[in-house]
């Protein structure tokens, strides 16, 4: 099964977000900045989801 670009890009973004959450997020939670942690996490999630749907639509339009 060949992965398409609309699958690869969000997958890489998600891997990056997970790494950054582990690397910096735990320090934010320890220092009491939970609002900043969760707002950043939710914004990253929204961007990844929007990138997936936008790239999928772009790929479908290109194939037509």
PEQUI-V140925 format. One line per field, one symbol per residue. ss: DSSP state (H for helix, E for strand, - for the rest). A space follows every 10 residues. Layout:
# PEQUI-V140925
ss = ???
This chain:
# PEQUI-V140925
ss = ----HHHHHH HHHHHHHHHH HHHHHHHHHH ---HHHHHHH HHHHHHHHHH HHHHHHHHHH HHH-
